[in-house]
């Protein structure tokens, strides 16, 4: 499974990178945004801030999570 790491919470936003299953990201669950029929979660990946669709996030950990 892969997920697009985007610059903003939108399907039209530029893709900053592609995350693979098992990649670790830091997330903030308190600031979700719904746009384009998707719930977006702000995350940090490899030191860069961006957005992931929540359908790709495994939230069993509170400070960081894996795809």
C-alpha positions as CSV (number, residue, x, y, z in Angstrom):
1,X,0.0,0.0,0.0
2,X,1.3,3.5,-0.8
3,X,0.0,6.9,0.2
4,X,0.6,10.3,-1.2
5,X,2.2,12.8,1.2
6,X,0.7,16.1,0.3
7,X,1.6,19.8,0.8
8,X,-2.0,20.7,1.8
9,X,-5.2,18.8,2.7
10,X,-6.6,18.4,-0.8
11,X,-6.4,15.8,-3.7
12,X,-5.3,18.7,-5.9
13,X,-2.4,19.6,-3.6
14,X,1.2,18.8,-4.8
15,X,2.5,15.4,-3.8
16,X,5.7,15.9,-1.6
17,X,6.5,12.2,-1.5
18,X,5.1,8.7,-1.5
19,X,4.9,6.7,1.7
20,X,5.1,2.9,1.7
21,X,3.4,0.5,4.1
22,X,5.3,0.5,7.3
23,X,6.7,4.0,7.0
24,X,6.7,5.9,10.3
25,X,5.2,9.4,10.6
26,X,4.5,11.8,13.5
27,X,0.9,13.0,13.6
28,X,-1.4,15.5,15.2
29,X,-4.9,14.0,15.6
30,X,-6.3,17.2,17.0
31,X,-6.3,19.1,13.7
32,X,-8.2,17.1,11.1
33,X,-9.6,18.7,8.0
34,X,-12.3,17.3,5.7
35,X,-11.8,18.2,2.0
36,X,-12.6,16.4,-1.3
37,X,-14.6,13.8,0.6
38,X,-11.4,12.8,2.6
39,X,-10.4,13.4,6.2
40,X,-6.9,14.7,6.2
41,X,-4.4,14.5,9.1
42,X,-1.3,16.7,9.4
43,X,1.9,14.7,9.8
44,X,5.6,15.0,9.8
45,X,7.7,12.6,7.6
46,X,11.4,12.8,7.3
47,X,11.4,16.2,9.0
48,X,8.9,17.7,6.6
49,X,5.3,18.8,7.4
50,X,2.5,17.6,5.2
51,X,-0.9,15.8,5.0
52,X,-2.1,12.3,4.7
53,X,-5.6,10.9,4.2
54,X,-6.7,9.2,7.5
55,X,-7.6,6.0,5.7
56,X,-3.9,5.2,5.4
57,X,-3.1,5.9,9.1
58,X,-2.8,3.2,11.8
59,X,-3.4,5.2,15.0
60,X,-2.6,2.5,17.5
61,X,0.3,4.8,18.7
62,X,-0.4,8.3,19.9
63,X,2.9,10.1,19.1
64,X,3.8,8.3,15.9
65,X,2.2,5.9,13.6
66,X,2.8,3.5,10.7
67,X,1.1,3.3,7.4
